Amino acid sequence: MQVVPSIDLAGGRSRLVWWPGAGTGAGTPTDRPDRIARALVADGAPMIHLVDLDGARAGRPVATDVIAEVSRAVAVPLQLAGGVDGPEQVELAFAAGATRVVVPGWAVVEDHERLAACRAIAGDWMAIGLDVRADRLRAYPWKRYLPPTLEELIAELREWGVVRFVLSHGGAQPDLALLARLTGGGAEIVVAGGIDGPALLGPLEAAGVSAVVVGEAVFTGAVPLHG
């Protein structure tokens, strides 16, 4: 199972300052995403996950210059979330230098034409981002009579050709039995959010989770990138 560091982008900078030697006063702090990404890859990161916070608000990628800088700085896959809400935004993300995209579930779960258009561009390099919290799933303004469960929704999206899913808010108290059913059914599951230490890495891997996306806990060293 991969541990993928996440860098939140806001105003062209990293929301969190990277200072690997903070505990000893060594090293140089930086909020430059390209420098942070380079340091993380040097420490073993297999991929970089970028969250374009400004893009999420705008409904389109905004941090395109930063994405390009990071793509030039590292030679690992670059996954973008935030503002990738449709096919035009997917194209913009790839043009900026991203190699993978996370399309928010709300943008496509009941718009199969938009989903197909996104998949036509991104193929298997597209993931669908879903919030695992049941209350958020129920609160979505569904057109159908009854809201689906997460398991039903993923099964439906699998029928439409989606392979990869990024489950946000899924790391604090993961439903390991549910994750095992999902991965056993052929879905590639990535868990993001809530992982603040290494204790759950083993159980998540045993459940078949392919990767975890970790932000602040990687920055502080609470979750190692390897070993």
Contacts in CASP RR format, 6 or more apart in sequence:
PFRMAT RR
TARGET T0000
AUTHOR 0000-0000-0000
METHOD contacts of the structure
MODEL  1
MQVVPSIDLAGGRSRLVWWPGAGTGAGTPTDRPDRIARALVADGAPMIHL
VDLDGARAGRPVATDVIAEVSRAVAVPLQLAGGVDGPEQVELAFAAGATR
VVVPGWAVVEDHERLAACRAIAGDWMAIGLDVRADRLRAYPWKRYLPPTL
EELIAELREWGVVRFVLSHGGAQPDLALLARLTGGGAEIVVAGGIDGPAL
LGPLEAAGVSAVVVGEAVFTGAVPLHG
1 201 0 8 1.000
1 202 0 8 1.000
1 204 0 8 1.000
1 205 0 8 1.000
1 208 0 8 1.000
1 209 0 8 1.000
1 210 0 8 1.000
1 211 0 8 1.000
1 212 0 8 1.000
2 46 0 8 1.000
2 47 0 8 1.000
2 210 0 8 1.000
2 211 0 8 1.000
2 212 0 8 1.000
3 45 0 8 1.000
3 46 0 8 1.000
3 201 0 8 1.000
3 211 0 8 1.000
3 212 0 8 1.000
3 214 0 8 1.000
3 218 0 8 1.000
3 223 0 8 1.000
3 224 0 8 1.000
3 225 0 8 1.000
3 226 0 8 1.000
4 45 0 8 1.000
4 46 0 8 1.000
4 47 0 8 1.000
4 48 0 8 1.000
4 49 0 8 1.000
4 79 0 8 1.000
4 190 0 8 1.000
4 211 0 8 1.000
4 212 0 8 1.000
4 213 0 8 1.000
4 214 0 8 1.000
5 40 0 8 1.000
5 45 0 8 1.000
5 48 0 8 1.000
5 49 0 8 1.000
5 213 0 8 1.000
5 214 0 8 1.000
5 215 0 8 1.000
5 218 0 8 1.000
5 219 0 8 1.000
5 225 0 8 1.000
6 49 0 8 1.000
6 50 0 8 1.000
6 51 0 8 1.000
6 192 0 8 1.000
6 213 0 8 1.000
6 214 0 8 1.000
6 215 0 8 1.000
6 218 0 8 1.000
7 14 0 8 1.000
7 16 0 8 1.000
7 33 0 8 1.000
7 36 0 8 1.000
7 37 0 8 1.000
7 48 0 8 1.000
7 49 0 8 1.000
7 50 0 8 1.000
7 51 0 8 1.000
7 70 0 8 1.000
7 215 0 8 1.000
8 14 0 8 1.000
8 15 0 8 1.000
8 16 0 8 1.000
8 51 0 8 1.000
8 53 0 8 1.000
8 215 0 8 1.000
9 15 0 8 1.000
9 33 0 8 1.000
9 50 0 8 1.000
9 51 0 8 1.000
9 52 0 8 1.000
9 53 0 8 1.000
9 54 0 8 1.000
9 63 0 8 1.000
9 66 0 8 1.000
10 53 0 8 1.000
10 54 0 8 1.000
11 54 0 8 1.000
11 63 0 8 1.000
12 33 0 8 1.000
12 54 0 8 1.000
12 63 0 8 1.000
12 65 0 8 1.000
12 66 0 8 1.000
13 31 0 8 1.000
13 32 0 8 1.000
13 33 0 8 1.000
14 30 0 8 1.000
14 31 0 8 1.000
14 32 0 8 1.000
14 33 0 8 1.000
14 36 0 8 1.000
15 53 0 8 1.000
16 31 0 8 1.000
16 215 0 8 1.000
16 216 0 8 1.000
16 219 0 8 1.000
17 29 0 8 1.000
17 30 0 8 1.000
17 31 0 8 1.000
18 29 0 8 1.000
18 30 0 8 1.000
18 31 0 8 1.000
18 35 0 8 1.000
18 36 0 8 1.000
18 39 0 8 1.000
18 219 0 8 1.000
19 27 0 8 1.000
19 28 0 8 1.000
19 29 0 8 1.000
19 30 0 8 1.000
20 27 0 8 1.000
20 39 0 8 1.000
20 43 0 8 1.000
21 27 0 8 1.000
22 29 0 8 1.000
30 36 0 8 1.000
33 50 0 8 1.000
33 66 0 8 1.000
33 69 0 8 1.000
33 70 0 8 1.000
34 66 0 8 1.000
34 69 0 8 1.000
34 70 0 8 1.000
34 72 0 8 1.000
34 73 0 8 1.000
35 73 0 8 1.000
37 45 0 8 1.000
37 48 0 8 1.000
37 70 0 8 1.000
37 73 0 8 1.000
37 74 0 8 1.000
38 73 0 8 1.000
38 74 0 8 1.000
40 48 0 8 1.000
40 218 0 8 1.000
40 225 0 8 1.000
41 48 0 8 1.000
41 74 0 8 1.000
41 75 0 8 1.000
41 76 0 8 1.000
43 225 0 8 1.000
43 226 0 8 1.000
44 225 0 8 1.000
44 226 0 8 1.000
45 76 0 8 1.000
45 225 0 8 1.000
46 76 0 8 1.000
46 77 0 8 1.000
47 76 0 8 1.000
47 77 0 8 1.000
47 78 0 8 1.000
47 79 0 8 1.000
47 100 0 8 1.000
47 211 0 8 1.000
48 70 0 8 1.000
48 74 0 8 1.000
48 76 0 8 1.000
48 77 0 8 1.000
48 78 0 8 1.000
48 79 0 8 1.000
49 79 0 8 1.000
49 81 0 8 1.000
49 192 0 8 1.000
49 213 0 8 1.000
50 63 0 8 1.000
50 66 0 8 1.000
50 67 0 8 1.000
50 70 0 8 1.000
50 78 0 8 1.000
50 79 0 8 1.000
50 80 0 8 1.000
50 81 0 8 1.000
50 98 0 8 1.000
51 81 0 8 1.000
51 82 0 8 1.000
52 61 0 8 1.000
52 62 0 8 1.000
52 63 0 8 1.000
52 67 0 8 1.000
52 80 0 8 1.000
52 81 0 8 1.000
52 82 0 8 1.000
52 83 0 8 1.000
53 82 0 8 1.000
54 62 0 8 1.000
54 63 0 8 1.000
55 61 0 8 1.000
55 62 0 8 1.000
55 63 0 8 1.000
55 82 0 8 1.000
55 83 0 8 1.000
56 81 0 8 1.000
56 82 0 8 1.000
56 83 0 8 1.000
58 83 0 8 1.000
59 82 0 8 1.000
59 83 0 8 1.000
59 85 0 8 1.000
59 89 0 8 1.000
60 83 0 8 1.000
60 85 0 8 1.000
60 88 0 8 1.000
60 89 0 8 1.000
60 92 0 8 1.000
61 67 0 8 1.000
61 80 0 8 1.000
61 82 0 8 1.000
61 83 0 8 1.000
61 84 0 8 1.000
61 89 0 8 1.000
61 92 0 8 1.000
61 93 0 8 1.000
61 96 0 8 1.000
62 83 0 8 1.000
64 92 0 8 1.000
64 95 0 8 1.000
64 96 0 8 1.000
65 96 0 8 1.000
67 78 0 8 1.000
67 80 0 8 1.000
67 93 0 8 1.000
67 96 0 8 1.000
67 97 0 8 1.000
67 98 0 8 1.000
68 96 0 8 1.000
68 97 0 8 1.000
70 78 0 8 1.000
71 78 0 8 1.000
71 96 0 8 1.000
71 97 0 8 1.000
71 98 0 8 1.000
71 99 0 8 1.000
77 99 0 8 1.000
77 100 0 8 1.000
78 97 0 8 1.000
78 98 0 8 1.000
78 99 0 8 1.000
78 100 0 8 1.000
79 98 0 8 1.000
79 99 0 8 1.000
79 100 0 8 1.000
79 101 0 8 1.000
79 102 0 8 1.000
79 127 0 8 1.000
80 93 0 8 1.000
80 96 0 8 1.000
80 98 0 8 1.000
80 100 0 8 1.000
80 101 0 8 1.000
80 102 0 8 1.000
81 101 0 8 1.000
81 102 0 8 1.000
81 104 0 8 1.000
81 129 0 8 1.000
81 166 0 8 1.000
82 102 0 8 1.000
82 104 0 8 1.000
83 89 0 8 1.000
83 104 0 8 1.000
84 90 0 8 1.000
84 93 0 8 1.000
84 101 0 8 1.000
84 102 0 8 1.000
84 103 0 8 1.000
84 104 0 8 1.000
85 103 0 8 1.000
85 104 0 8 1.000
85 107 0 8 1.000
86 103 0 8 1.000
86 107 0 8 1.000
86 108 0 8 1.000
86 114 0 8 1.000
86 117 0 8 1.000
86 118 0 8 1.000
87 114 0 8 1.000
87 117 0 8 1.000
87 118 0 8 1.000
87 120 0 8 1.000
87 121 0 8 1.000
90 101 0 8 1.000
90 103 0 8 1.000
90 118 0 8 1.000
90 121 0 8 1.000
90 122 0 8 1.000
90 126 0 8 1.000
91 121 0 8 1.000
93 101 0 8 1.000
94 101 0 8 1.000
94 121 0 8 1.000
94 122 0 8 1.000
99 125 0 8 1.000
100 122 0 8 1.000
100 125 0 8 1.000
100 126 0 8 1.000
100 127 0 8 1.000
101 122 0 8 1.000
101 125 0 8 1.000
101 126 0 8 1.000
101 127 0 8 1.000
102 126 0 8 1.000
102 127 0 8 1.000
102 128 0 8 1.000
102 129 0 8 1.000
102 166 0 8 1.000
103 115 0 8 1.000
103 118 0 8 1.000
103 122 0 8 1.000
103 126 0 8 1.000
103 127 0 8 1.000
103 128 0 8 1.000
103 129 0 8 1.000
104 128 0 8 1.000
104 129 0 8 1.000
105 128 0 8 1.000
105 129 0 8 1.000
105 130 0 8 1.000
106 140 0 8 1.000
107 114 0 8 1.000
108 114 0 8 1.000
108 115 0 8 1.000
108 118 0 8 1.000
108 128 0 8 1.000
109 115 0 8 1.000
109 128 0 8 1.000
109 140 0 8 1.000
109 153 0 8 1.000
109 156 0 8 1.000
109 157 0 8 1.000
110 142 0 8 1.000
110 143 0 8 1.000
110 144 0 8 1.000
112 160 0 8 1.000
115 157 0 8 1.000
115 160 0 8 1.000
115 162 0 8 1.000
116 160 0 8 1.000
118 126 0 8 1.000
119 126 0 8 1.000
119 160 0 8 1.000
119 161 0 8 1.000
119 162 0 8 1.000
124 163 0 8 1.000
124 164 0 8 1.000
126 162 0 8 1.000
126 164 0 8 1.000
127 162 0 8 1.000
127 164 0 8 1.000
127 165 0 8 1.000
127 166 0 8 1.000
127 190 0 8 1.000
128 157 0 8 1.000
128 162 0 8 1.000
128 164 0 8 1.000
128 165 0 8 1.000
128 166 0 8 1.000
129 165 0 8 1.000
129 166 0 8 1.000
129 167 0 8 1.000
129 168 0 8 1.000
130 137 0 8 1.000
130 150 0 8 1.000
130 153 0 8 1.000
130 154 0 8 1.000
130 165 0 8 1.000
130 166 0 8 1.000
130 167 0 8 1.000
130 168 0 8 1.000
131 137 0 8 1.000
131 167 0 8 1.000
131 168 0 8 1.000
131 169 0 8 1.000
132 150 0 8 1.000
132 167 0 8 1.000
132 168 0 8 1.000
132 169 0 8 1.000
132 170 0 8 1.000
132 175 0 8 1.000
133 169 0 8 1.000
134 149 0 8 1.000
134 150 0 8 1.000
137 147 0 8 1.000
137 148 0 8 1.000
137 149 0 8 1.000
137 150 0 8 1.000
137 153 0 8 1.000
138 147 0 8 1.000
140 147 0 8 1.000
142 148 0 8 1.000
148 156 0 8 1.000
150 167 0 8 1.000
150 178 0 8 1.000
151 178 0 8 1.000
151 181 0 8 1.000
151 182 0 8 1.000
154 165 0 8 1.000
154 182 0 8 1.000
154 187 0 8 1.000
157 165 0 8 1.000
158 185 0 8 1.000
158 186 0 8 1.000
158 187 0 8 1.000
163 186 0 8 1.000
163 187 0 8 1.000
163 188 0 8 1.000
164 187 0 8 1.000
164 188 0 8 1.000
164 190 0 8 1.000
165 182 0 8 1.000
165 187 0 8 1.000
165 188 0 8 1.000
165 189 0 8 1.000
165 190 0 8 1.000
166 190 0 8 1.000
166 191 0 8 1.000
166 192 0 8 1.000
166 213 0 8 1.000
167 189 0 8 1.000
167 190 0 8 1.000
167 191 0 8 1.000
167 192 0 8 1.000
168 192 0 8 1.000
168 193 0 8 1.000
169 192 0 8 1.000
169 193 0 8 1.000
169 194 0 8 1.000
170 191 0 8 1.000
170 192 0 8 1.000
170 193 0 8 1.000
170 194 0 8 1.000
171 191 0 8 1.000
171 192 0 8 1.000
171 193 0 8 1.000
171 194 0 8 1.000
171 195 0 8 1.000
171 200 0 8 1.000
171 204 0 8 1.000
171 212 0 8 1.000
172 193 0 8 1.000
172 194 0 8 1.000
172 195 0 8 1.000
172 196 0 8 1.000
174 191 0 8 1.000
174 200 0 8 1.000
174 203 0 8 1.000
174 204 0 8 1.000
174 207 0 8 1.000
176 203 0 8 1.000
176 204 0 8 1.000
176 206 0 8 1.000
176 207 0 8 1.000
177 207 0 8 1.000
179 189 0 8 1.000
179 191 0 8 1.000
179 204 0 8 1.000
179 207 0 8 1.000
179 208 0 8 1.000
179 209 0 8 1.000
180 206 0 8 1.000
180 207 0 8 1.000
180 208 0 8 1.000
182 189 0 8 1.000
183 189 0 8 1.000
183 207 0 8 1.000
183 208 0 8 1.000
183 209 0 8 1.000
183 210 0 8 1.000
184 208 0 8 1.000
188 210 0 8 1.000
189 208 0 8 1.000
189 209 0 8 1.000
189 210 0 8 1.000
190 209 0 8 1.000
190 210 0 8 1.000
190 211 0 8 1.000
190 212 0 8 1.000
190 213 0 8 1.000
191 204 0 8 1.000
191 209 0 8 1.000
191 211 0 8 1.000
191 212 0 8 1.000
191 213 0 8 1.000
192 212 0 8 1.000
192 213 0 8 1.000
193 213 0 8 1.000
193 214 0 8 1.000
193 215 0 8 1.000
195 201 0 8 1.000
195 212 0 8 1.000
195 214 0 8 1.000
195 217 0 8 1.000
195 223 0 8 1.000
196 216 0 8 1.000
196 217 0 8 1.000
196 222 0 8 1.000
196 223 0 8 1.000
197 217 0 8 1.000
197 222 0 8 1.000
197 223 0 8 1.000
198 222 0 8 1.000
198 223 0 8 1.000
198 224 0 8 1.000
201 212 0 8 1.000
201 223 0 8 1.000
204 212 0 8 1.000
214 223 0 8 1.000
217 223 0 8 1.000
218 225 0 8 1.000
END
